[in-house]
Structures are given as structure tokens and as C-alpha cells.
Amino acid sequence: MPLCLHRYRGKVIVDDSLFGRNYCIHDEVPPSTRTRKVAAIIASVAALALPLGIVPMATAADTAAVTTTSARAFPAVKTTRHISVGTESVATESDGNWGDVESLNVPQTQSQAEKDAEAQAQSQAASEAASRSSSRTSIAASDVPVSGSASDLVAYALQFQGSPYVYGGTTPDGWDCSGFTSYVFAHFGITLPRVAASQGSAGTLVSDPQPGDLMISSTHAGIYIGNGLMIHAMTPALGTRVTAVMSGMQYYRVLK
């Protein structure tokens, strides 16, 4: 219930209906003193009424004489701000050419050591090529038939070690087994049949092999160089080389 202040016959009456009490303030009290007392009474009543949620009220007639002050505690209010963040989308072509590692043109660099090794290898390759060319030129210049012994024929044949094997070939650039024997014997003025199995017809079959004898089988040909060794054009992988004599070979003495 509200707290009321009113005048009655020159007196100020405080009506406190909550507690069933009336307070009488006489007019004989000086205005300033009366005002202070009224304020003190109101403050006391307000202190008792505020915990119960009751707010004291004054009549309009007394508002000019009495000033009241009320204090209210308000609970803290937590506010939340919602911020809308815009989203920007970017459209791209699914088949766009974005490039990859393979498409990057990155120059390759070499260290100084690698450059030196490469230059040395190139120089060595050029030197070997020049040496082979010179050797072949020398051999070509000596293709004119000469007379000589069986030991001379062996020495001449040995210089072709390492020459490549080429099926059907007849020169140091590449030959097969019968092409090799034909080339060597031709240097000494002797012509052999082109097929290996037929080359024995150019000599005499012997049972005591000597260096320079022609070695023949049904499928292969070579030259006996002594000590159980022979030189022959073997395969594309092996080329022309010296090996132990092959079994099943027959020996023909062509150059005496």
C-alpha cells in the first residue's frame, strides 16, 4: 500500500496503512524543522518499504513543501550484438588451366664441378672419335694387298679388336664373322668365299693348327692366333674380340 501525507486542521498527517500507524506533525514546528522531520520519517518508512517493493507516494499538496528521493537497484542487463558478416563467392571455371609442376619452365642449373665433368667427357669423346677415325683411315690406306707371312696376318687381324658386329657387314665399321675373315685375308691378296661354311675351300685342311690358320665350322669363322686362342666377330653385344678356341672348328692353312 502507498504511504500518504496530508494536512488536517493545520496538522500534517502521515498515513502508514501497511503498519497501521498514523504520524501527526504539528504546525507549531517551524517549517524548516518540520521539513527535516518529515524527510527523516519518510526516509525511515521508505527504508522499511523498499525491500517489500512498496514505493512511498506524496499528495500533490505536499510536493511543494517536501522533496522525496527514491533509489532503486536494477539488475544488470547483458546485451548481445549480432553482427552479420557478408560472404562473397568467386566463381571459377572447373576446367580452367591453373598450371602444374610439369608445366613450369624452370631452368636447370649445373654446379661448376658438373660443368667441368661434362666438358671433360665431351673432350674425351671427341678424342676417341678422332682416334678411331685416324685408325680407320690408316687401315683403309693399307687395304692394298700386300705379301706377308702368317704372323703378319695375325698382327694385322689383332688391330681390329673392338670393332662392331653387324650381320652382313664386311668393313671395320661393322661386319659378321665371315665378313671379318674375308677382309683380313683380302689384305694379303687372298679372296675367300662370302659364306663361312665355304671359306675352307680356299685353303688346305690341317690337323696341326698354326697361327694364321683359318678356322671354319658350318656356321662360324675365325682366325687362329696361337696358344689355344682365336680372334673372331662374335655378336652385336660382344663385337670383335680374342677368346679361347671354340669346339667343333676345323683348321685350314691358307697363307703359307
C-alpha positions as CSV (number, residue, x, y, z in Angstrom):
1,M,0.0,0.0,0.0
2,P,1.2,3.6,-0.6
3,L,2.3,5.9,2.1
4,C,0.2,9.2,2.1
5,L,0.9,12.6,3.5
6,H,-2.0,15.1,4.0
7,R,-3.0,18.1,6.1
8,Y,-5.8,18.1,8.6
9,R,-6.7,21.2,10.5
10,G,-3.3,22.7,10.3
11,K,-1.6,19.4,11.0
12,V,0.5,17.1,8.8
13,I,-0.8,13.5,9.0
14,V,1.4,10.6,7.8
15,D,-0.8,7.7,7.0
16,D,1.1,4.3,7.0
17,S,-1.6,1.8,6.1
18,L,0.8,-1.0,5.9
19,F,1.8,-0.9,9.6
20,G,-1.5,0.6,10.8
21,R,0.1,3.7,12.2
22,N,-0.5,7.5,11.8
23,Y,2.1,10.1,12.4
24,C,1.0,13.6,13.4
25,I,3.3,16.6,12.7
26,H,2.0,19.9,14.4
27,D,2.0,23.2,12.6
28,E,3.7,24.9,15.6
29,V,7.0,23.4,14.4
30,P,9.0,25.8,12.3
31,P,8.7,25.0,8.6
32,S,12.4,24.2,8.2
33,T,12.4,21.9,11.2
34,R,9.2,20.3,10.1
35,T,10.5,19.7,6.7
36,R,13.6,17.9,8.1
37,K,11.5,15.7,10.4
38,V,9.1,14.8,7.5
39,A,12.1,13.9,5.4
40,A,13.5,11.8,8.2
41,I,10.2,10.0,8.7
42,I,9.8,9.4,5.0
43,A,13.3,8.0,4.7
44,S,12.7,5.6,7.6
45,V,9.5,4.4,6.2
46,A,11.0,4.1,2.7
47,A,13.9,2.0,4.1
48,L,11.3,-0.4,5.5
49,A,9.0,-0.4,2.5
50,L,11.6,-0.7,-0.3
51,P,12.6,-4.3,0.4
52,L,8.9,-5.2,0.1
53,G,8.6,-3.4,-3.3
54,I,6.4,-0.5,-1.9
55,V,7.1,2.9,-3.1
56,P,6.0,5.8,-0.8
57,M,3.8,8.4,-2.5
58,A,3.0,12.0,-1.5
59,T,-0.1,14.0,-2.3
60,A,0.1,16.8,-4.7
61,A,-0.5,19.4,-2.0
62,D,2.7,18.4,-0.2
63,T,5.0,18.2,-3.2
64,A,6.0,21.9,-2.8
65,A,7.0,21.5,0.8
66,V,8.6,18.1,0.8
67,T,11.0,16.7,-1.6
68,T,11.5,12.9,-1.6
69,T,14.2,10.8,-3.2
70,S,13.9,7.2,-4.1
71,A,16.7,4.8,-5.1
72,R,16.1,1.6,-7.0
73,A,18.6,-1.1,-7.9
74,F,18.2,-2.5,-11.4
75,P,19.7,-5.9,-12.4
76,A,22.5,-5.8,-14.9
77,V,21.3,-6.4,-18.4
78,K,23.6,-8.3,-20.7
79,T,23.1,-7.3,-24.3
80,T,24.3,-9.4,-27.3
81,R,25.1,-7.8,-30.6
82,H,24.6,-9.9,-33.6
83,I,27.0,-9.0,-36.4
84,S,26.1,-10.1,-39.9
85,V,29.2,-11.0,-41.9
86,G,28.7,-10.9,-45.6
87,T,30.1,-13.8,-47.7
88,E,31.5,-13.1,-51.1
89,S,31.7,-16.0,-53.5
90,V,34.0,-16.2,-56.5
91,A,33.1,-18.3,-59.5
92,T,35.9,-20.1,-61.3
93,E,35.8,-22.4,-64.3
94,S,36.1,-26.0,-63.4
95,D,38.3,-26.7,-66.5
96,G,40.4,-23.6,-66.0
97,N,44.1,-24.0,-66.7
98,W,45.8,-23.4,-63.4
99,G,49.1,-25.0,-64.4
100,D,51.0,-27.6,-62.5
101,V,54.6,-28.7,-61.7
102,E,55.1,-30.3,-65.1
103,S,54.1,-27.1,-66.9
104,L,56.6,-24.9,-65.1
105,N,59.5,-23.9,-67.2
106,V,62.3,-23.9,-64.6
107,P,65.8,-23.6,-66.0
108,Q,68.1,-26.3,-64.7
109,T,71.5,-25.2,-63.4
110,Q,74.7,-27.1,-63.0
111,S,77.4,-26.8,-60.5
112,Q,80.9,-25.9,-61.6
113,A,82.1,-29.5,-60.9
114,E,79.3,-30.9,-63.1
115,K,80.2,-28.4,-65.9
116,D,83.9,-29.4,-65.7
117,A,83.0,-33.1,-65.8
118,E,80.7,-32.7,-68.8
119,A,83.4,-30.7,-70.7
120,Q,86.0,-33.4,-69.9
121,A,83.6,-36.1,-71.1
122,Q,82.9,-34.3,-74.3
123,S,86.7,-33.7,-74.9
124,Q,87.4,-37.4,-74.3
125,A,84.6,-38.5,-76.6
126,A,85.9,-36.2,-79.3
127,S,89.5,-37.5,-78.8
128,E,88.3,-41.1,-79.0
129,A,86.3,-40.4,-82.2
130,A,89.3,-38.7,-83.8
131,S,91.5,-41.7,-82.8
132,R,89.0,-44.2,-84.3
133,S,88.7,-42.1,-87.5
134,S,92.5,-42.0,-87.8
135,S,92.8,-45.7,-87.2
136,R,90.2,-46.5,-89.8
137,T,91.8,-44.1,-92.3
138,S,95.2,-45.9,-91.8
139,I,93.5,-49.3,-92.2
140,A,91.8,-48.1,-95.4
141,A,95.1,-46.8,-96.8
142,S,96.6,-50.2,-96.2
143,D,93.9,-52.2,-97.9
144,V,96.0,-52.6,-100.9
145,P,97.0,-56.3,-101.0
146,V,100.5,-57.0,-99.6
147,S,102.6,-60.0,-99.3
148,G,103.3,-61.3,-95.8
149,S,103.7,-64.3,-93.6
150,A,101.1,-65.9,-91.3
151,S,102.5,-64.0,-88.3
152,D,102.0,-60.7,-90.3
153,L,98.3,-61.8,-90.9
154,V,97.8,-62.4,-87.1
155,A,99.3,-59.0,-86.2
156,Y,97.0,-57.3,-88.8
157,A,93.9,-59.1,-87.5
158,L,94.6,-58.2,-83.9
159,Q,94.3,-54.5,-84.6
160,F,90.5,-54.9,-85.2
161,Q,89.7,-55.9,-81.6
162,G,86.6,-54.0,-80.5
163,S,85.2,-53.4,-84.0
164,P,81.4,-53.8,-84.0
165,Y,79.5,-56.8,-85.2
166,V,76.9,-56.1,-87.9
167,Y,75.2,-59.0,-89.6
168,G,76.0,-58.9,-93.4
169,G,78.8,-56.3,-92.8
170,T,82.2,-56.5,-94.5
171,T,84.2,-53.5,-93.2
172,P,85.7,-52.4,-89.8
173,D,82.6,-50.2,-89.4
174,G,80.7,-53.4,-88.8
175,W,81.0,-57.0,-90.0
176,D,79.9,-60.5,-89.3
177,C,82.3,-63.5,-88.8
178,S,82.8,-64.3,-92.4
179,G,83.0,-60.6,-93.3
180,F,85.9,-60.2,-90.9
181,T,87.9,-63.2,-92.1
182,S,87.3,-62.1,-95.8
183,Y,88.5,-58.6,-95.0
184,V,91.7,-59.7,-93.2
185,F,92.8,-62.3,-95.9
186,A,91.9,-59.9,-98.7
187,H,94.6,-57.5,-97.3
188,F,97.1,-60.2,-98.2
189,G,95.7,-60.8,-101.7
190,I,93.6,-63.8,-100.8
191,T,89.9,-63.9,-101.7
192,L,87.6,-66.0,-99.6
193,P,84.0,-67.1,-100.3
194,R,81.5,-64.9,-98.6
195,V,79.7,-67.7,-96.7
196,A,81.6,-69.1,-93.7
197,A,81.0,-72.8,-94.5
198,S,82.5,-72.3,-97.9
199,Q,85.7,-70.4,-96.9
200,G,87.7,-73.5,-96.2
201,S,87.8,-74.3,-99.9
202,A,90.5,-71.5,-100.2
203,G,93.0,-73.5,-98.1
204,T,94.2,-76.9,-97.0
205,L,92.7,-78.8,-94.1
206,V,95.3,-79.4,-91.4
207,S,95.5,-81.2,-88.1
208,D,98.3,-79.2,-86.5
209,P,96.9,-75.6,-86.1
210,Q,99.4,-72.8,-86.6
211,P,99.0,-69.0,-86.0
212,G,97.3,-67.5,-89.1
213,D,95.2,-70.6,-90.0
214,L,91.6,-70.1,-91.0
215,M,89.1,-71.7,-88.5
216,I,85.8,-72.8,-90.0
217,S,82.5,-74.5,-88.9
218,S,79.2,-74.8,-90.5
219,T,78.0,-71.6,-89.0
220,H,81.1,-69.6,-87.9
221,A,84.6,-68.5,-89.0
222,G,87.7,-67.0,-87.2
223,I,91.5,-66.8,-87.3
224,Y,93.7,-68.9,-85.0
225,I,96.4,-66.7,-83.3
226,G,98.2,-69.4,-81.3
227,N,98.2,-70.7,-77.7
228,G,94.7,-72.0,-78.0
229,L,93.2,-68.6,-78.8
230,M,91.3,-67.2,-81.8
231,I,90.1,-63.7,-82.9
232,H,86.6,-63.5,-84.5
233,A,83.5,-61.3,-84.9
234,M,81.1,-62.7,-82.3
235,T,77.7,-61.0,-81.7
236,P,76.3,-57.4,-81.7
237,A,76.8,-57.3,-77.9
238,L,80.4,-58.6,-77.9
239,G,81.8,-57.3,-81.2
240,T,85.2,-58.5,-82.4
241,R,87.5,-60.0,-79.7
242,V,90.0,-62.6,-78.8
243,T,88.7,-65.7,-77.0
244,A,89.6,-69.4,-76.4
245,V,89.1,-71.5,-79.4
246,M,85.6,-72.8,-79.9
247,S,85.0,-76.6,-80.1
248,G,83.9,-78.2,-83.4
249,M,86.1,-75.9,-85.5
250,Q,88.3,-77.1,-88.4
251,Y,91.7,-75.5,-89.4
252,Y,92.6,-74.5,-92.9
253,R,96.0,-73.3,-93.9
254,V,95.5,-70.5,-96.5
255,L,98.6,-68.4,-96.1
256,K,101.9,-70.3,-96.2
